[in-house]
Amino acid sequence: MQLWGYFPFFIGASPKNITLKIDYISGKKIRVAFSKPWLADEADVDSYLGELKKALMKEIEAGKRIQV
């Protein structure tokens, strides 16, 4: 796995002395863009889970880790 493109924050002078700075975020702070105030059927659950996955992946792609 190539670390140079995946982790944007490096502290240290050489590749031998790399310390990764990883940001952590609480899962409770992630906002899910969902238009309904409640889930009423299986289609609603599927839609919500799709939006939740998008929100989680956005944070992970930004180099963050999510505490669940």
N, C-alpha and C positions, 0 to 999 in steps of 0.2 A: 504494500500500500504506500502510495506516495504521500508523505506528510506535508510537503512544502505547499501544495495547493489547497489541501483540505483544512489545515489549521492556520489561520491568518496571524496568530500571535506567537512569536517566539521571543524568549528572553535568553540571552547568552551570546557568546562571541563566535562559537564554531559549531559545526554539526555534531561534534562529539559532546558538547555541553549544551544540549537543548532542554529547556524546561517549557512545557506547553502551558499556556494560560487558558484554562477552560472555564467558561461561564456556566453557572448552574441557574436554572429557573424552576420555580415551583409550578407544578401542573395546574394548580388553582389559579394562577395568574394568566394562563393562556386563554384568550378570547376566541370563541368559536362563532363564526358568522353563520347563524341559522335563523331563518325568518319566523319560525313558529315558537310560541311560548311553551309548548308542551309536545310530547310525543304521543300520538294516538294509535298508530298502527305500525306494521313492519316496514312499510315504505318510509315512514318518518324516521324510524330507527336507522335504516340504511342511509338515508340522506344525512342525518346527523353524524353518523360514524364517518362518512366520507368527508364532511367538513372538518371534523375533529382530526382526522388523519392529515388533511392539508395543513391545519394550524400547527400540529406537532412537527411535521416534516419541515415546515418553514423555519422553526426554531432550531431544529437539528442541522439543517443546511447552513444556518448562520453560525454554526460551530458551538452551539449550546448543548448542554445536557439537561434533561428534564427529570425532576424528582417527582415520583408518583406517590 
